[in-house]
Amino acid sequence: MMGPEHFGWGGWWIFPTMMPLLMIVVVVAILYFILGRGGPGPPWWHDSGRSSGPARDAETAIEVLKKRYAKGEITREEFEQIKNDLQS
């Protein structure tokens, strides 16, 4: 006769006890890999289709330059000179 500590299941009493915890761990791991690691958005959004390094920095600088020219902060000659400097 089995004691009440095993609920009549022998050694299998641990399975229904641990299964919900295991399921929570699996769900958290899946969400972690789908939604990303340490940042917003899925992992495939990071660095996909985006260049890094000097090309990306030059593009950003040219965008800023275009905005300054559009606001009238610099003249056309200054715009062309800075643009040439950035592209070389």
One Martini backbone bead per residue (centre of mass of N, CA, C, O) as a GRO file, in nm:
protein
   88
    1MET     BB    1   0.096   0.037   0.022
    2MET     BB    2   0.050   0.366  -0.028
    3GLY     BB    3   0.123   0.671   0.046
    4PRO     BB    4   0.014   1.007   0.047
    5GLU     BB    5   0.285   1.129  -0.081
    6HIS     BB    6   0.211   0.979  -0.382
    7PHE     BB    7  -0.095   0.949  -0.472
    8GLY     BB    8  -0.060   0.654  -0.615
    9TRP     BB    9   0.211   0.706  -0.832
   10GLY     BB   10   0.467   0.693  -0.705
   11GLY     BB   11   0.722   0.851  -0.893
   12TRP     BB   12   0.503   1.033  -1.081
   13TRP     BB   13   0.435   1.298  -0.913
   14ILE     BB   14   0.645   1.499  -1.053
   15PHE     BB   15   0.520   1.555  -1.330
   16PRO     BB   16   0.267   1.743  -1.256
   17THR     BB   17   0.452   1.947  -1.103
   18MET     BB   18   0.671   2.022  -1.343
   19MET     BB   19   0.517   2.086  -1.609
   20PRO     BB   20   0.436   2.388  -1.575
   21LEU     BB   21   0.728   2.490  -1.549
   22LEU     BB   22   0.827   2.389  -1.824
   23MET     BB   23   0.623   2.549  -1.994
   24ILE     BB   24   0.716   2.830  -1.907
   25VAL     BB   25   1.007   2.807  -2.008
   26VAL     BB   26   0.935   2.758  -2.306
   27VAL     BB   27   0.774   3.018  -2.357
   28VAL     BB   28   0.998   3.216  -2.283
   29ALA     BB   29   1.202   3.117  -2.496
   30ILE     BB   30   1.030   3.174  -2.744
   31LEU     BB   31   0.989   3.477  -2.694
   32TYR     BB   32   1.286   3.552  -2.695
   33PHE     BB   33   1.341   3.457  -2.999
   34ILE     BB   34   1.115   3.630  -3.135
   35LEU     BB   35   1.147   3.932  -2.987
   36GLY     BB   36   1.435   3.925  -2.874
   37ARG     BB   37   1.768   4.058  -2.771
   38GLY     BB   38   1.768   4.354  -2.596
   39GLY     BB   39   1.528   4.451  -2.796
   40PRO     BB   40   1.334   4.573  -3.019
   41GLY     BB   41   1.221   4.331  -3.177
   42PRO     BB   42   1.322   4.115  -3.381
   43PRO     BB   43   1.620   3.979  -3.476
   44TRP     BB   44   1.576   4.041  -3.795
   45TRP     BB   45   1.590   4.365  -3.759
   46HIS     BB   46   1.884   4.346  -3.699
   47ASP     BB   47   2.085   4.443  -3.959
   48SER     BB   48   1.866   4.439  -4.186
   49GLY     BB   49   1.959   4.615  -4.466
   50ARG     BB   50   2.192   4.745  -4.305
   51SER     BB   51   2.442   4.951  -4.285
   52SER     BB   52   2.773   4.975  -4.167
   53GLY     BB   53   2.965   5.226  -4.081
   54PRO     BB   54   3.073   5.467  -4.294
   55ALA     BB   55   2.825   5.464  -4.482
   56ARG     BB   56   2.614   5.527  -4.262
   57ASP     BB   57   2.745   5.790  -4.159
   58ALA     BB   58   2.736   5.944  -4.430
   59GLU     BB   59   2.430   5.934  -4.463
   60THR     BB   60   2.363   6.089  -4.208
   61ALA     BB   61   2.522   6.347  -4.276
   62ILE     BB   62   2.362   6.412  -4.535
   63GLU     BB   63   2.089   6.441  -4.405
   64VAL     BB   64   2.170   6.677  -4.226
   65LEU     BB   65   2.261   6.861  -4.454
   66LYS     BB   66   1.985   6.878  -4.597
   67LYS     BB   67   1.837   7.008  -4.357
   68ARG     BB   68   2.011   7.263  -4.336
   69TYR     BB   69   1.950   7.362  -4.621
   70ALA     BB   70   1.637   7.369  -4.595
   71LYS     BB   71   1.655   7.587  -4.349
   72GLY     BB   72   1.904   7.797  -4.427
   73GLU     BB   73   2.192   7.761  -4.277
   74ILE     BB   74   2.304   7.710  -4.569
   75THR     BB   75   2.455   7.726  -4.855
   76ARG     BB   76   2.510   7.592  -5.158
   77GLU     BB   77   2.818   7.597  -5.143
   78GLU     BB   78   2.840   7.461  -4.866
   79PHE     BB   79   2.690   7.207  -4.939
   80GLU     BB   80   2.879   7.109  -5.167
   81GLN     BB   81   3.141   7.100  -5.002
   82ILE     BB   82   3.050   6.905  -4.779
   83LYS     BB   83   2.958   6.677  -4.964
   84ASN     BB   84   3.235   6.626  -5.092
   85ASP     BB   85   3.382   6.563  -4.828
   86LEU     BB   86   3.201   6.316  -4.746
   87GLN     BB   87   3.245   6.143  -5.021
   88SER     BB   88   3.580   6.127  -4.993
   0.00000   0.00000   0.00000
